[in-house]
Amino acid sequence: MAGGEARPGRGPEVRVKAAVIELKSVERHYVQGQRKLTILSGADFSLVPGEMVALVAPSGAGKSTLLHTAGLLERPDGGDVILGGRACGRLSDDERTAIRRNDIGFVYQFHHLLPEFSALENIMMPQIIKGLPQAEAAKRAEQLLDYMQIGKRAHHRPAELSGGEQQRVAIARAVANAPLVLLADEPTGNLDPHTASYVFDALAALVKQSGLAALIATHNHELARRMDRRVTLSEGKVVSL
Ligand SMILES: Nc1ncnc2c1ncn2[C@@H]1O[C@H](COP(=O)(O)OP(=O)(O)OP(=O)(O)O)[C@@H](O)[C@H]1O
């Protein structure tokens, strides 16, 4: 997964990781009556395996639009999204759904866990949908629950978990199929500062341990500072902070 290319030069060879996801000149507009609202305009962005990037921008700037476009939930109106070297803009809906299922994990502000299933079953679900045998899915779900330090909550339903525990289950579910990229929209936005910090630490450890690439929209500047780099949206473009 973590492919790299050698850069010639003097001194020790430097290996540069290849981007796992790239947004190239992405355009995104919404039409509201007579008005055309431009949200992304020539947006370029990329992530390499193992890096965690904060997306910090005011409300309405287009963070969710960027995440949904990068995550193949919305099609760009121009430009393209390259995932694992594959241009996704013109693929069929079925192909995009398959890529989303296998290669992209989403975490939202609210956990969106299935209320009638246990924590373990919620984490098994995407793996079963992908076609993994039940026993294998259960083993991976147990490992992830242990990793997130909520192994003892495996058989609790979401309503029987605290907010921080629910988000840790949601994070475990998002990475259950070992995606290339994790996209998170305010994953700690609904938690008190102490719990947010704790959940963030668990998320960061998972990203570093698994080598996936993560783009995390947050209004929390303290958490943003703990990521590898920070970007914002300005005039429809992704710019470094
Ligand atoms: N389906 C849609 N149709 C029309 N306008 C939309 C649509 N979705 C989003 N918008 C508008 O596009 C802009 C960007 O929305 P987006 O949700 O991406 O912002 P955001 O930065 O994620 O905001 P927040 O931090 O409040 O979640 C907003 O002005 C929003 O009203």
The ligand as an SDF file (V2000), in Angstrom:
LIG
                    3D

 31 33  0  0  0  0  0  0  0  0999 V2000
  -27.1580   19.9160   -1.5450 N   0  0  0  0  0  0  0  0  0  0  0  0
  -26.9120   21.2210   -1.4430 C   0  0  0  0  0  0  0  0  0  0  0  0
  -27.6060   22.1200   -2.1820 N   0  0  0  0  0  0  0  0  0  0  0  0
  -27.3440   23.4390   -2.0910 C   0  0  0  0  0  0  0  0  0  0  0  0
  -26.4050   23.9740   -1.2940 N   0  0  0  0  0  0  0  0  0  0  0  0
  -25.6930   23.1290   -0.5470 C   0  0  0  0  0  0  0  0  0  0  0  0
  -25.9050   21.7220   -0.5680 C   0  0  0  0  0  0  0  0  0  0  0  0
  -25.0280   21.1370    0.2950 N   0  0  0  0  0  0  0  0  0  0  0  0
  -24.3120   22.1470    0.8360 C   0  0  0  0  0  0  0  0  0  0  0  0
  -24.7130   23.3430    0.3370 N   0  0  0  0  0  0  0  0  0  0  0  0
  -24.1490   24.6530    0.6780 C   0  0  0  0  0  0  0  0  0  0  0  0
  -22.7600   24.6100    0.3740 O   0  0  0  0  0  0  0  0  0  0  0  0
  -21.9970   25.2960    1.3680 C   0  0  0  0  0  0  0  0  0  0  0  0
  -20.9490   24.3700    1.9320 C   0  0  0  0  0  0  0  0  0  0  0  0
  -21.5950   23.3610    2.7110 O   0  0  0  0  0  0  0  0  0  0  0  0
  -20.7950   22.2900    3.5620 P   0  0  0  0  0  0  0  0  0  0  0  0
  -21.7920   21.4690    4.2920 O   0  0  0  0  0  0  0  0  0  0  0  0
  -19.8390   21.6010    2.6730 O   0  0  0  0  0  0  0  0  0  0  0  0
  -20.0010   23.2470    4.5750 O   0  0  0  0  0  0  0  0  0  0  0  0
  -19.1970   22.8860    5.9140 P   0  0  0  0  0  0  0  0  0  0  0  0
  -17.9210   23.6520    5.8570 O   0  0  0  0  0  0  0  0  0  0  0  0
  -19.0910   21.4320    6.0650 O   0  0  0  0  0  0  0  0  0  0  0  0
  -20.1390   23.4860    7.0300 O   0  0  0  0  0  0  0  0  0  0  0  0
  -20.3530   23.0320    8.5780 P   0  0  0  0  0  0  0  0  0  0  0  0
  -19.0570   23.2910    9.2980 O   0  0  0  0  0  0  0  0  0  0  0  0
  -21.4530   23.9500    9.0440 O   0  0  0  0  0  0  0  0  0  0  0  0
  -20.7540   21.5900    8.5690 O   0  0  0  0  0  0  0  0  0  0  0  0
  -23.0120   25.8240    2.3730 C   0  0  0  0  0  0  0  0  0  0  0  0
  -23.2710   27.1700    2.0650 O   0  0  0  0  0  0  0  0  0  0  0  0
  -24.2230   24.9630    2.1580 C   0  0  0  0  0  0  0  0  0  0  0  0
  -25.4000   25.6720    2.4670 O   0  0  0  0  0  0  0  0  0  0  0  0
  1  2  1  0
  2  3  1  0
  2  7  2  0
  3  4  2  0
  4  5  1  0
  5  6  2  0
  6  7  1  0
  6 10  1  0
  7  8  1  0
  8  9  2  0
  9 10  1  0
 10 11  1  0
 11 12  1  0
 11 30  1  0
 12 13  1  0
 13 14  1  0
 13 28  1  0
 14 15  1  0
 15 16  1  0
 16 17  2  0
 16 18  1  0
 16 19  1  0
 19 20  1  0
 20 21  2  0
 20 22  1  0
 20 23  1  0
 23 24  1  0
 24 25  2  0
 24 26  1  0
 24 27  1  0
 28 29  1  0
 28 30  1  0
 30 31  1  0
M  END
$$$$
